[in-house]
Amino acid sequence: MDPYLSWKYIYRQSKDRPWEQRNDPIMVGDLPLKRKDYFLRVLNAENPPPPERRWFSPHFAAAKDLENLQVLLHLEGQETEAVILGGSRTPFLEAIRANWEQFARAQANNQLEDFTISNMTLPPAPFFRNQIVPILQNDTLMRLDLIDCDLGSSELYGVAEILKKCPTLTSLCLKENQIENVTDANVLSSAMAKHKGLFFVDLSSCGLGGNDEILSVILKGCKKLNGLDLSGNEFGSKSVAIIAKFLSTHKTITILNLGGSGFDDESATSLNKAVEKNKTLTELSLASTKITLSTSIQRSLVLNDKLLHIDLSRNSLGANGAKYIAKHLKKNPPLSILSLRGCSLPSKSAEGLCNALKRNTNLAHLDLNCNNFNDRSVPFFADALRNNSTLLSFHMSGNSIMVKSGRKDLIQLALCDPTSLQSIAESNHTCLVTLNNGKNGNFHTNEDKFRSINALENEGRKIRYKVIAALFTLKTIEFNPREFQHIPLELMPRLLELVQLQMGYGKYGREVWKAPVRAKGSNPRLTRVYE
């Protein structure tokens, strides 16, 4: 098979069905579409991605061959509210021109709200402008994503035409399409500036760092935006100065992503002044910018009392950077989301960070994935989680914390301390802890199960489930009848009922805990009180 034909699955949206695998087989002509080739997912305003994952792109699963693509193009021509085509960066092939044309014709009757083409080279101009643009010029389209599609002048003019005649559009993504001349930039910028409802624009990896004139023209069209992604453009200090000037006078922007550029002190200085002048910016991503927090100007840029979301991922912060971050967190700034993924934080920095977390009451999401924490840091993190009730998500995947020792200890000490009933009640019942992205090791740690329990809304149900889990799964609580002498008599029936239950059996706790496979004839209900 031609190696270029490693196409990716094409997704469809459904407003009334969850992201699931379709069960019924599909036939289009004589071509069968297997169940595993077709999926459904919800992509609407009521189910946005978690805020702490804002800067991460969705992943697509790989498809098989050209025949599948032809079938899926046909399916996307059916009645739908969203079209999401994902490819594997394959050049256009003349063999599927007719399928593209049929696909475009079929969209004429759809009231599309979401249109996405990712990593697929479009048919040569003027296909997009003549056949795709007319179907998108409506009063329903809210999101347009054209990612890595080799857009040329004709396609960019087409995007401008969509902006002019589509007042409902709120999000535009042109990621990884090169904007190579000032004329194209002017056309796009003018259309964005005149649009009254555009909220967010993604121009990441569009080659804007290599031409300051094009960058200046583009920024003129971004003055009404609330969010702007310029990551991956490899800006130099002069380009950063242009962005800083734009930011200092912008009156609506709240989200700015400048990741992927090398920041020196000159860049940090100009941007820091702009952040101080700007009164609306709350979310700033400086991932992969070589920031180390070693200078006061770098610390002033990101460790301030204005920003609510800071992404410093993939910067070599090390122990010194961790020290400054811990000092900042101790002051309890309004910071709500902090991403320190892949920042070379050593295990010895855990104590300082955890002491800060115990005092902080504002931080809700913390990402420490892919650092150098090991089992020696576990007691500090467990103590921090037990003494923090505001942290909602805590990510620690990709560290050197062992499954049967460190990870298991962290889950039990922090989320369900089985030493006693009182210790369980005093455990953390609010934070969703991820140590391995739900992959290997859950059999030993029950990490995914405790994460599901903490995601429940009812506090009493959380504690009840954890007590039962400690009785029959962790098996470390030993009942002593003398310990019950101070329990009010009216509570004894509830206690006796509690010890007769087991997570996952008899439909009890099935929403968070799947019953393990047991030997035939075995009785999962242990009558410990009577033993």
PyMOL commands that set and color helices and strands:
alter all, ss='L'
color gray80, all
select helices_A, chain A and resi 3-5+35-37+51-53+66-75+94-109+127-136+153-165+182-194+208-210+212-220+237-249+265-277+296-302+318-330+347-359+375-386+403-415+421-425+442-445+447-454+459-474+481-484+489-498+505-507+528-530
alter helices_A, ss='H'
color red, helices_A
select strands_A, chain A and resi 11-13+20-21+26-28+31-33+39-41+82-90+114-120+143-147+171-173+200-202+227-229+255-257+283-285+309-311+337-339+365-367+393-395+432-434
alter strands_A, ss='S'
color yellow, strands_A
deselect
rebuild
show_as cartoon
